Amino acid sequence: MFDVLIVGGSYAGMSAALQLGRARRKVLVVDAGVRRNRFAAHAHGLLGRDGVEPAVLAAQGRRDVEAYPTVTWLEGEAASARKTSDGFALRLASGEEHHGRLVVLALGVTDELPDLPGLRERWGKSVFHCPYCHGYELGMGKLGCLATSPMSIHQAAMLPDWGETTYFTNGAHEPAPEELALLERRGVHVEREPVAKVGGAIDVTLASGRTLSFAGLFAASQTRPSSPLAEELGCELEQGPMGPFIKTDAMKETTVPGVFACGDAAIAAGAVPFAIGDGFRAGTAAHRSLMFG
């Protein structure tokens, strides 16, 4: 019987495990090894580690966590979870089962991109979702913003701080008059011709064959939790601007007592610093629950 079962060994899960390990609690981390930022060459905006390679950051995080003797790290995929009389049971895809008093879901999310030729292959390399994570490195070059939802207006309006910006409506979201006024104030050019494909470093080819070249292209992906475990346990989801996420209270506990959630699957935003901070909150909150009920 573990004190806490943590599903997900990326940044949020590791951060939660670190706090529980430091509290000398018996913890199991189940990690499928799929990090959301695995396509990016570097992680930025992380104090003390700005520009670090994601694989290096993840490896160091795991070493930090495994240095605590009460933490067990298990590589595998969590297939199902259920409530038991004394806590929770977690079954892996391998068939083995583990039990714990509490659960922390650090499931991460899956990014869903428009079905546009060449877009997915460049995700994390020259197509991005977060200007704070990647905007500075584009050197004030020309930027494109591909509309995917009404939230794309907000993204397009932000981008001129990182470079001259073109907003492609692409049939996804035509700006309302007040949105057009905002884009005009921010100096954003609006391109209504449909996008046919993305190629080269980041060349956007329109339906007419006209091609525009950029230093980077931004697209707000739609997201969903990478695993159905939260719903399987009965946790309520909320609908955010980018997709559903796990509902939690201020202490990161879900609507199911004893189940906590953190990271991209539990907040309506995604960045490594957010995930680490959210994992800290979930880990310390789970520890308080173990102590005080």
VOPAGU-2260 file (C-alpha; in pm, 1 decimal, decimal comma):
REM VOPAGU-2260
SITE   aa  ch    i         X         Y         Z
SITE  MET   A    0       0,0       0,0       0,0
SITE  PHE   A    1     147,9     332,6    -112,1
SITE  ASP   A    2      55,5     660,9      47,2
SITE  VAL   A    3      13,1     823,0    -294,7
SITE  LEU   A    4     -12,7     689,2    -649,3
SITE  ILE   A    5     104,0     949,6    -901,4
SITE  VAL   A    6      -3,7     891,0   -1260,9
SITE  GLY   A    7     231,6    1079,6   -1490,4
SITE  GLY   A    8     603,5    1139,5   -1452,1
SITE  SER   A    9     645,6    1460,4   -1646,3
SITE  TYR   A   10     709,2    1797,9   -1481,0
SITE  ALA   A   11     390,7    1822,9   -1271,5
SITE  GLY   A   12     405,9    1461,4   -1157,8
SITE  MET   A   13     774,2    1487,1   -1068,0
SITE  SER   A   14     715,7    1808,6    -874,9
SITE  ALA   A   15     436,4    1647,1    -673,5
SITE  ALA   A   16     650,3    1339,0    -607,2
SITE  LEU   A   17     941,9    1552,3    -492,0
SITE  GLN   A   18     738,4    1718,1    -217,1
SITE  LEU   A   19     591,5    1386,6     -99,5
SITE  GLY   A   20     931,4    1219,4    -105,3
SITE  ARG   A   21    1072,8    1499,1     106,0
SITE  ALA   A   22     788,9    1435,0     350,7
SITE  ARG   A   23     908,6    1071,5     366,0
SITE  ARG   A   24     584,3     939,5     224,5
SITE  LYS   A   25     569,6     616,3      27,6
SITE  VAL   A   26     500,6     717,6    -332,2
SITE  LEU   A   27     463,7     536,7    -663,9
SITE  VAL   A   28     516,7     731,3    -987,3
SITE  VAL   A   29     383,9     560,0   -1300,0
SITE  ASP   A   30     530,3     720,8   -1610,5
SITE  ALA   A   31     452,0     642,5   -1974,3
SITE  GLY   A   32     745,0     861,0   -2085,5
SITE  VAL   A   33     550,2    1095,5   -2315,7
SITE  ARG   A   34     618,1    1461,6   -2239,1
SITE  ARG   A   35     411,7    1729,9   -2409,8
SITE  ASN   A   36     720,3    1937,1   -2499,7
SITE  ARG   A   37     911,3    1641,6   -2647,0
SITE  PHE   A   38     907,3    1806,1   -2992,4
SITE  ALA   A   39    1078,3    2126,7   -2873,7
SITE  ALA   A   40    1455,6    2166,8   -2881,0
SITE  HIS   A   41    1467,1    2386,9   -2570,7
SITE  ALA   A   42    1246,7    2489,8   -2278,4
SITE  HIS   A   43    1240,4    2861,2   -2200,5
SITE  GLY   A   44    1108,1    3085,8   -1928,0
SITE  LEU   A   45    1210,0    2848,4   -1649,3
SITE  LEU   A   46    1405,2    3037,8   -1385,7
SITE  GLY   A   47    1752,4    2892,8   -1337,0
SITE  ARG   A   48    1718,8    2656,9   -1635,0
SITE  ASP   A   49    1628,2    2890,5   -1921,6
SITE  GLY   A   50    1708,6    2726,9   -2255,5
SITE  VAL   A   51    1758,6    2374,7   -2119,3
SITE  GLU   A   52    1680,3    2078,4   -2343,7
SITE  PRO   A   53    1353,6    1912,6   -2235,1
SITE  ALA   A   54    1513,4    1567,2   -2220,7
SITE  VAL   A   55    1790,7    1701,7   -1995,0
SITE  LEU   A   56    1539,0    1875,5   -1769,1
SITE  ALA   A   57    1323,0    1563,8   -1741,7
SITE  ALA   A   58    1622,3    1338,7   -1671,4
SITE  GLN   A   59    1748,7    1568,1   -1395,6
SITE  GLY   A   60    1399,9    1588,3   -1247,9
SITE  ARG   A   61    1375,9    1211,7   -1234,4
SITE  ARG   A   62    1717,0    1187,5   -1066,3
SITE  ASP   A   63    1604,5    1441,5    -807,8
SITE  VAL   A   64    1289,2    1243,8    -734,8
SITE  GLU   A   65    1453,9     901,4    -724,2
SITE  ALA   A   66    1711,9    1027,1    -474,7
SITE  TYR   A   67    1439,9     994,3    -208,7
SITE  PRO   A   68    1419,6     632,3     -88,7
SITE  THR   A   69    1043,6     631,2     -31,6
SITE  VAL   A   70     971,7     710,1    -398,9
SITE  THR   A   71     934,6     424,5    -648,4
SITE  TRP   A   72     948,7     502,7   -1020,3
SITE  LEU   A   73     775,1     264,5   -1257,2
SITE  GLU   A   74     785,6     294,6   -1634,4
SITE  GLY   A   75     452,4     188,7   -1777,8
SITE  GLU   A   76     107,2     297,3   -1883,1
SITE  ALA   A   77    -181,7     328,8   -1640,3
SITE  ALA   A   78    -477,0     146,9   -1796,5
SITE  SER   A   79    -751,7     187,0   -1534,9
SITE  ALA   A   80    -820,7     304,3   -1181,2
SITE  ARG   A   81   -1092,7     242,8    -925,2
SITE  LYS   A   82   -1194,4     331,3    -572,7
SITE  THR   A   83   -1142,8      62,6    -307,3
SITE  SER   A   84   -1247,1      27,3      55,3
SITE  ASP   A   85    -916,6     172,0     180,2
SITE  GLY   A   86    -809,4     396,2    -107,0
SITE  PHE   A   87    -753,9     339,7    -476,0
SITE  ALA   A   88    -629,6      69,7    -710,7
SITE  LEU   A   89    -432,3     141,1   -1026,0
SITE  ARG   A   90    -400,6    -122,6   -1296,8
SITE  LEU   A   91    -124,4     -94,4   -1554,9
SITE  ALA   A   92    -135,8    -201,3   -1916,3
SITE  SER   A   93      98,8    -483,7   -1817,1
SITE  GLY   A   94    -172,4    -621,6   -1586,4
SITE  GLU   A   95      -1,3    -550,1   -1255,6
SITE  GLU   A   96    -199,6    -361,3    -993,5
SITE  HIS   A   97     -91,9    -118,5    -722,2
SITE  HIS   A   98    -283,9      29,8    -429,6
SITE  GLY   A   99    -259,3     366,4    -259,7
SITE  ARG   A  100    -441,9     582,5      -9,6
SITE  LEU   A  101    -451,9     882,1    -245,3
SITE  VAL   A  102    -408,1     950,2    -616,4
SITE  VAL   A  103    -245,5    1242,8    -796,7
SITE  LEU   A  104    -336,9    1265,0   -1164,8
SITE  ALA   A  105     -63,0    1437,7   -1364,7
SITE  LEU   A  106    -193,9    1304,6   -1694,0
SITE  GLY   A  107     -80,6    1574,6   -1931,6
SITE  VAL   A  108    -273,4    1661,6   -2245,5
SITE  THR   A  109    -284,4    1568,1   -2610,8
SITE  ASP   A  110    -262,0    1854,4   -2860,4
SITE  GLU   A  111    -513,0    1846,4   -3145,4
SITE  LEU   A  112    -405,2    2055,8   -3445,2
SITE  PRO   A  113    -588,7    2161,2   -3760,6
SITE  ASP   A  114    -565,3    1907,9   -4041,7
SITE  LEU   A  115    -329,1    2117,9   -4250,0
SITE  PRO   A  116     -48,2    1958,3   -4455,6
SITE  GLY   A  117     291,0    2022,4   -4298,3
SITE  LEU   A  118     163,7    2166,8   -3971,2
SITE  ARG   A  119     203,9    1872,5   -3734,9
SITE  GLU   A  120     554,1    1789,7   -3860,0
SITE  ARG   A  121     669,7    2136,6   -3751,9
SITE  TRP   A  122     493,3    2139,2   -3413,8
SITE  GLY   A  123     739,4    2248,2   -3144,5
SITE  LYS   A  124    1007,0    2327,1   -3403,5
SITE  SER   A  125     874,7    2622,5   -3602,6
SITE  VAL   A  126     503,4    2600,1   -3513,5
SITE  PHE   A  127     431,8    2696,2   -3152,1
SITE  HIS   A  128     148,1    2760,5   -2908,1
SITE  CYS   A  129     318,4    2984,8   -2649,6
SITE  PRO   A  130     505,3    3309,7   -2731,1
SITE  TYR   A  131     646,8    3324,5   -2378,0
SITE  CYS   A  132     809,8    2986,1   -2439,8
SITE  HIS   A  133     941,1    3047,1   -2791,5
SITE  GLY   A  134     879,8    3405,7   -2906,0
SITE  TYR   A  135    1208,2    3564,6   -2797,8
SITE  GLU   A  136    1419,8    3317,9   -2994,1
SITE  LEU   A  137    1248,9    3422,5   -3319,2
SITE  GLY   A  138    1448,7    3744,7   -3311,0
SITE  MET   A  139    1166,3    3988,9   -3391,8
SITE  GLY   A  140    1118,4    3818,8   -3727,9
SITE  LYS   A  141     785,4    3805,9   -3906,4
SITE  LEU   A  142     529,3    3588,3   -3729,7
SITE  GLY   A  143     214,7    3413,2   -3843,5
SITE  CYS   A  144     -86,9    3326,4   -3630,7
SITE  LEU   A  145    -319,0    3055,5   -3760,1
SITE  ALA   A  146    -675,7    3086,5   -3634,8
SITE  THR   A  147    -806,5    2771,3   -3469,0
SITE  SER   A  148   -1077,8    2916,0   -3240,6
SITE  PRO   A  149   -1202,2    3252,4   -3107,7
SITE  MET   A  150    -906,8    3244,5   -2862,1
SITE  SER   A  151    -672,1    3293,2   -3158,6
SITE  ILE   A  152    -759,4    3664,3   -3158,0
SITE  HIS   A  153    -601,7    3693,7   -2814,2
SITE  GLN   A  154    -292,9    3510,0   -2936,7
SITE  ALA   A  155    -262,2    3726,0   -3248,4
SITE  ALA   A  156    -299,0    4045,4   -3044,2
SITE  MET   A  157     -13,1    3937,0   -2815,0
SITE  LEU   A  158     234,1    3843,2   -3085,2
SITE  PRO   A  159     346,5    4189,4   -3211,8
SITE  ASP   A  160     562,0    4220,7   -2898,7
SITE  TRP   A  161     773,8    3944,1   -3055,1
SITE  GLY   A  162     753,8    4043,8   -3422,9
SITE  GLU   A  163     542,5    4178,9   -3708,8
SITE  THR   A  164     231,9    3958,8   -3714,7
SITE  THR   A  165     -10,5    3825,0   -3975,8
SITE  TYR   A  166    -335,8    3665,4   -3861,1
SITE  PHE   A  167    -474,4    3392,3   -4090,1
SITE  THR   A  168    -849,4    3354,6   -4041,7
SITE  ASN   A  169    -843,8    3031,3   -4247,0
SITE  GLY   A  170   -1219,4    2989,7   -4207,5
SITE  ALA   A  171   -1178,4    2920,9   -3833,7
SITE  HIS   A  172   -1259,9    3260,0   -3684,9
SITE  GLU   A  173   -1350,9    3583,6   -3861,1
SITE  PRO   A  174   -1283,1    3875,4   -3626,1
SITE  ALA   A  175   -1579,9    4073,8   -3501,2
SITE  PRO   A  176   -1562,1    4453,6   -3545,7
SITE  GLU   A  177   -1423,3    4510,6   -3195,5
SITE  GLU   A  178   -1166,3    4234,6   -3253,3
SITE  LEU   A  179   -1061,8    4389,4   -3582,7
SITE  ALA   A  180   -1015,5    4720,1   -3402,3
SITE  LEU   A  181    -793,2    4546,4   -3144,6
SITE  LEU   A  182    -581,4    4381,5   -3413,8
SITE  GLU   A  183    -548,7    4713,3   -3596,6
SITE  ARG   A  184    -432,5    4888,3   -3278,3
SITE  ARG   A  185    -172,9    4616,3   -3232,2
SITE  GLY   A  186     -56,5    4640,5   -3593,5
SITE  VAL   A  187    -167,5    4288,8   -3692,3
SITE  HIS   A  188    -234,1    4226,1   -4061,7
SITE  VAL   A  189    -540,6    4008,2   -4132,1
SITE  GLU   A  190    -517,1    3751,9   -4415,5
SITE  ARG   A  191    -847,3    3592,4   -4517,6
SITE  GLU   A  192    -731,4    3374,2   -4803,7
SITE  PRO   A  193    -741,8    3005,8   -4698,8
SITE  VAL   A  194    -415,3    2834,0   -4609,2
SITE  ALA   A  195    -334,4    2532,6   -4828,9
SITE  LYS   A  196     -20,3    2400,5   -4661,4
SITE  VAL   A  197     285,1    2477,1   -4452,4
SITE  GLY   A  198     631,8    2395,6   -4581,3
SITE  GLY   A  199     999,4    2485,2   -4563,6
SITE  ALA   A  200    1125,6    2629,5   -4239,8
SITE  ILE   A  201     789,6    2801,1   -4209,1
SITE  ASP   A  202     641,5    2896,6   -4545,6
SITE  VAL   A  203     264,1    2941,1   -4552,3
SITE  THR   A  204     116,5    2864,8   -4893,6
SITE  LEU   A  205    -230,4    3004,9   -4960,0
SITE  ALA   A  206    -502,9    2859,7   -5181,4
SITE  SER   A  207    -399,0    3083,1   -5472,5
SITE  GLY   A  208     -42,1    2955,0   -5455,7
SITE  ARG   A  209      91,7    3271,3   -5294,6
SITE  THR   A  210     353,6    3191,0   -5030,8
SITE  LEU   A  211     443,6    3395,2   -4724,6
SITE  SER   A  212     755,2    3319,4   -4518,4
SITE  PHE   A  213     784,8    3363,1   -4142,5
SITE  ALA   A  214    1031,1    3316,7   -3859,9
SITE  GLY   A  215     762,6    3120,7   -3674,7
SITE  LEU   A  216     395,1    3027,5   -3688,7
SITE  PHE   A  217     169,7    3019,7   -3381,8
SITE  ALA   A  218    -140,1    2802,8   -3354,8
SITE  ALA   A  219    -348,4    2748,8   -3042,1
SITE  SER   A  220    -407,9    2375,1   -3027,7
SITE  GLN   A  221    -719,3    2223,5   -2880,0
SITE  THR   A  222    -630,2    1994,3   -2590,2
SITE  ARG   A  223    -775,7    1702,2   -2396,7
SITE  PRO   A  224    -641,6    1497,5   -2104,8
SITE  SER   A  225    -411,8    1226,4   -2237,3
SITE  SER   A  226    -588,4     955,6   -2037,6
SITE  PRO   A  227    -953,5     885,1   -1944,5
SITE  LEU   A  228    -858,1     796,1   -1584,3
SITE  ALA   A  229   -1008,0    1111,8   -1435,4
SITE  GLU   A  230   -1348,6    1044,4   -1586,0
SITE  GLU   A  231   -1318,5     676,1   -1497,0
SITE  LEU   A  232   -1272,7     772,8   -1132,9
SITE  GLY   A  233   -1572,3    1005,0   -1153,2
SITE  CYS   A  234   -1383,2    1336,5   -1156,3
SITE  GLU   A  235   -1571,5    1628,7   -1304,9
SITE  LEU   A  236   -1421,6    1810,6   -1603,6
SITE  GLU   A  237   -1448,9    2178,9   -1691,0
SITE  GLN   A  238   -1456,2    2328,0   -2038,0
SITE  GLY   A  239   -1176,4    2575,8   -2097,0
SITE  PRO   A  240   -1093,8    2793,6   -2397,8
SITE  MET   A  241    -864,5    2522,5   -2537,6
SITE  GLY   A  242   -1064,0    2217,9   -2433,0
SITE  PRO   A  243   -1169,5    2018,9   -2126,8
SITE  PHE   A  244    -956,5    2000,4   -1812,6
SITE  ILE   A  245    -995,3    1833,9   -1472,7
SITE  LYS   A  246   -1183,5    2045,7   -1220,9
SITE  THR   A  247    -997,4    2101,4    -892,0
SITE  ASP   A  248   -1035,4    2320,2    -587,7
SITE  ALA   A  249    -774,9    2562,7    -452,0
SITE  MET   A  250    -589,5    2268,0    -294,6
SITE  LYS   A  251    -581,9    2074,6    -625,6
SITE  GLU   A  252    -831,1    1812,6    -505,9
SITE  THR   A  253   -1078,5    1699,2    -769,6
SITE  THR   A  254   -1450,9    1647,0    -717,8
SITE  VAL   A  255   -1363,5    1294,2    -598,6
SITE  PRO   A  256   -1223,1    1298,5    -241,5
SITE  GLY   A  257    -871,1    1160,8    -228,8
SITE  VAL   A  258    -799,3    1228,8    -595,8
SITE  PHE   A  259    -581,0    1529,4    -678,7
SITE  ALA   A  260    -485,0    1660,5   -1023,2
SITE  CYS   A  261    -216,0    1891,3   -1152,9
SITE  GLY   A  262     -34,9    2011,7   -1462,6
SITE  ASP   A  263    -168,8    2076,1   -1809,5
SITE  ALA   A  264    -462,9    1837,5   -1761,6
SITE  ALA   A  265    -582,3    2036,3   -1459,0
SITE  ILE   A  266    -523,9    2399,6   -1558,4
SITE  ALA   A  267    -645,1    2596,9   -1858,1
SITE  ALA   A  268    -289,8    2686,7   -1959,3
SITE  GLY   A  269      25,5    2503,0   -2052,8
SITE  ALA   A  270     391,9    2578,2   -1977,0
SITE  VAL   A  271     664,8    2399,3   -1782,8
SITE  PRO   A  272     678,8    2659,1   -1499,8
SITE  PHE   A  273     300,0    2632,5   -1456,0
SITE  ALA   A  274     323,2    2252,7   -1442,4
SITE  ILE   A  275     602,5    2251,6   -1184,8
SITE  GLY   A  276     420,9    2498,1    -960,6
SITE  ASP   A  277      92,7    2311,2    -994,7
SITE  GLY   A  278     264,6    1984,0    -906,7
SITE  PHE   A  279     410,3    2144,4    -594,3
SITE  ARG   A  280      61,1    2249,8    -487,3
SITE  ALA   A  281     -84,3    1904,5    -551,9
SITE  GLY   A  282     198,3    1725,0    -372,3
SITE  THR   A  283     183,4    1941,4     -61,2
SITE  ALA   A  284    -198,3    1927,9     -58,3
SITE  ALA   A  285    -192,8    1547,6     -79,0
SITE  HIS   A  286      50,8    1542,2     211,6
SITE  ARG   A  287    -181,1    1759,6     420,6
SITE  SER   A  288    -466,3    1522,9     338,6
SITE  LEU   A  289    -258,0    1227,6     458,4
SITE  MET   A  290    -181,9    1408,8     782,2
SITE  PHE   A  291    -516,5    1564,1     863,4
SITE  GLY   A  292    -773,9    1383,4     648,1
